[in-house]
Amino acid sequence: VRSGDSLWSLIDTWGESGKIFSVTFSVLDTARMVSQQEVILTTNTERTYSNRFFWYDVATQKRDTIYFVALITNKDSLNYKPHLEAQAVMTAHYPVLYLGVTVSVAGTSGGTVNAWSVYQKSFRSFQQAGFYDGDWVMSVNELGGTAKRNITVGAYISKTILTLWNGQPYGADDFGYHGLTHYTGRGPTVDGRIKPDIMAPGSEVVGAMPRNYPLTDTGALVFWPNRPSTGGRYAFTGGTSVSAPIVAGVVALMLEVDSSLTVEQARQYIQETAITDSATRAYGLIPPYNNIWGAGKVNAMGAVAKLLGITANRRVTASQARAALYHLIRLPGNRLLLSGPARPAGAKLLFEYFSVNGRSCLRHIIDKEAAVDAFTSLSRGIYIVRVSAENRIVVCGTRITVIDTR
């Protein structure tokens, strides 16, 4: 990873409980495939190691300094496993240098050592004997992403084409619409648990832009109502740091319904109502769950509706779209009148009243009269009314306010 005038490498390695492993670090010149061994560290004791090395290439007459530091734990206090984390910082005079790592386990019985490149760059073998390319397995690596009492969120591509504030298009159709983002991590965890738990939009997501962004930073702006001002701007961005707050928002909605909801319950509702489609099925059957998509794509309406014990319609039908032709008229004496196209002869009307948090408060059927004494059993407050005839919704989402039920 290049940062300013330096190259950074950071590796995180974990072994098995009760087994010692060692790591040999070397510097590899990828231009001439020449390596230079620097240090061998082992987890038989707990310590911090730091040193400085020099690399000099005769052919180019370039000299590089490698700053190296390692943290070694023989027995982690949480999982009782040996741990070694090492970082190398190399000046960029010779940018073809890479940190090479060779791992071995002490004893004749062998063992397993898992290693991660913390800067999210894959391990590369450069076709050298004894070295291996990295993979996506167990790549969930955000802080807390593998914890047991949490909801781990991955990212998928929810938008591929945007129109910027100045009218210029951004993106392309072949960007992998509805598929995985290239940076989202995959499970399982080291102890075999499925991660992630759920997926949410992570590219490209539009949101409010902070005021402290400079006016010259306009490449991601999709809305800018007043160009001289920094206010009211919206921009697109991406990452699991975007998808995770989306799911956090869903959980917040669920907590408004039931503040006693536990992490396990929230995760269960979210997973049981997840959306699956051709993109998720391309990576295996869901359900149950898998280590790429988790349970599928988050379904905010479905999760909240399941918690409320009601059925949520994911798609608006043509009959629901025609509901706009009808409306409710409030008459004196707390009465409602359904006005609009004539209903079928003899059809019964089902009136349903919901509180603002979605709980069903009252439902009754009217046979003949369209006018109905609606509020005899409702307390003061705001309610949402839904009217249906012969299983077809004719009014949906009308809000009424009950001031006095006497």
Salt bridges, closest charged atoms under 4 A:
ASP12 OD1 - HIS83 NE2 2.44
ASP29 OD2 - ARG32 NE 3.28
ASP57 OD1 - ARG32 NH2 2.41
GLU85 OE1 - HIS83 NE2 3.98
ASP191 OD2 - ARG193 NE 3.09
ASP197 OD2 - LYS195 NZ 2.97
GLU264 OE2 - ARG149 NE 2.79
GLU272 OE1 - LYS306 NZ 3.48
ASP277 OD2 - LYS297 NZ 2.68
GLU352 OE2 - ARG363 NH1 3.46
GLU352 OE1 - ARG386 NE 3.11
ASP404 OD2 - ARG406 NH2 2.82
